Amino acid sequence: MRNIVTLLKFETKRLLTSKISLLYAAIYGLCFLISAYFYSVYGSEGSVLVTANGQSFAIQHLQASFLFTGVFVAIYASSLILQERTKGTIKNILTRPVTRGEFWVSRALSLTVFVIFISFMMVVIGYIVGIACFGWGDYMEFANLRYPPVEGVFQTLNAALAFSYAYLGYGMMALVMSIFMDQMITSVTVMTLLLMVGQYAEVLPNLKVGVIMHQMLFYHIDLFKASQTVIAWNGFVIGLYIVVFFSLGWVTFRQQNLKV
């Protein structure tokens, strides 16, 4: 357990101090500013915004960030395995009193930290851009529902957690994919293609619930619109992705011949 915590602390510190995190923040900020500009010029028809105020801005942009966030998660998940392999440091780590199982668990936990981190990063940047462009406003509006300010903040944070939960299922797929790849660019490319193709599951009403890309797009919205039964079922589907791919990675990584 101590080894897992040590590896997790190292990865978390690297995440918080890396330049790539600043790049992600800059990309989100730029996209949000463009969205605010198009709303000011064309209204709601030219933007994902429905209600233009700081309280509503952040939550309304979660779904719109689907592609960028999916790619960022794929990049990070792939780097957790392949960065150590391409640098030749993974064997050095595993020659210490760190088992392959502990290393895999630390990677899965690091991925969990990342998806939560990037989700809340979006919320914070969304609030900053929304307030700067439109002011705070009197209420938070989302999915045709209105909430007073304090409750609106809690609802936004709850949606961000649901958003990160769905992306963790996708990220676990990317983490497993990286085990079978020799280059990070290959792993990220495959996961990005899956991300783009997976969107078309929406044309299959009977199957789309079982596709993780559908959950990435709609799970946080379902919290506001769907019944508790539907929310619980969708949460189970996402959890199944996480458990199945974590277990697959656990078994595969422990048996794999590590090439560097």
Residue, then its C-alpha position, 0 to 999 in steps of 0.5 A: m500500500r505504501n508503494i502505491v501511495t508513493l507512486l500516486k503522489f509522484e504522478t499527482k505532483r508531476l500532473l500539477t506541475s507539468k506544462i501540459s496541464l497549463l496547455y490544457a487549461a489554455i485550450y479550454g480557456l480559448c474555446f470558452l472565450i470563442s463560445a462566449y464571443f459567438y453567443s454575443v454575436y449570434g445568440s444561442e444559435g451560434s453557441v452551446l450557451v442557452t443562459a448567458n451568465g457566470q453561474s450557467f456557463a461552466i456546466q453548459h460547456l461540459q458536453a461541448s468539451f467531449l472531443f478535447t477532453g476525450v483526447f486529453v484523457a487518452i493522452y494522459a492514460s497512454s503516457l502513464i504506461l508508455q512514458e516509462r516504457t519509452k524512457g526505459t525506466i519502467k524496469n527500474i521501477l519494478t526492480r525495486p520493492v514494487t510489484r506489477g500489481e501495485f504499479w498498475v493500481s497506482r496508474a489506475l488511481s493516477l488516472t482517476v485523479f486526472v479525470i477529476f482534476i481536468s473536470f474541475m479545471m473546466v468548471v473553474i475556467g468556465y466560471i472565470v470566463g462566464i463571470a468575466c463575459f456575462g457577470w454572475g447572474d441571478y440563477m444557474e440554469f441547465a436542462n430547463l431547470r433553474y437553481p439559486p446560486v448556492e445550490g447551482v454551484f453544488q449542482t455544477l460540481n455534482a455534474a462535474l463528478a458525474f462527467s469525470y466518472a464517465y470519462l474514467g471508464y473511457g480512460m481505463m480503456a485507454l490505459v489498457m490499450s497502452i499495454f498493447m502498443d509500443q508508441m504513445i501516438t499509436s495508442v492515442t490515435v486508436m482511442t481518438l478514432l474510437l471516440m469519434v466512431g463511438q458518437y454514432a452509437e446515438v443512432l442505435p437506440n437499443l445499444k447506445v446505453g452500453v457504449i461508453m461514448h454515450q455515457m461521456l456525452f449524457y451521463h452528467i445531463d441525465l442527473f437532471k433529466a432522467s429517472q433515478t432508475v435510469i441514472a442508476w443503470n447508466g452508473f452501473v454501465i460505466g462502473l462495469y467498464i471501469v471494473v472490466f478494463f481495470s481487471l483486464g489490465w491487471v491480468t495482462f500487465r502482470q503477465q506481459n513481457l516488458k519491452v523498452 
